[in-house]
């Protein structure tokens, strides 16, 4: 699925690439939670974070906002699991009966982590899964 970026998101992707040498696949500007979420290519998470999180910290200072990273994936189930990180996700099943719903099996101790403060993590996962894989909903099991 092709993701369309706003002018602001394109500017932020260029800044992110300058700071990290990683070309982000997507940028989600979330004014509600005052954060910017970048989707990085599979296998590039460590490089994007930088030593001791230096790249993320530098981006946060430059943007004066929280910066979050999600590792991209080629399969919808893997992407949903990555978007719910750092929660322990055991399995994700995508149902395609009408609406596309991703059922994520999350460790009971990590259910709160998967939801996040004020629903931040699950909201991020839902929006990104919709943008990248046309997933209509994510439900935790």
Buried (B, 14 or more C-beta within 10 A) or exposed (E): EEEEBEEEBEEBBEBBBEBBEBEBBBBBBBEEBEBBBBBBBEEBBEBBBBEEEEBBEBBBEEBEBBBBBBBBBEEBBBBBBBBBBEBBBEEBEBBEEEEBBBBBEBEEEBEEBBBBEEEBBBBBBBBBBBBBBEBEEBEBE
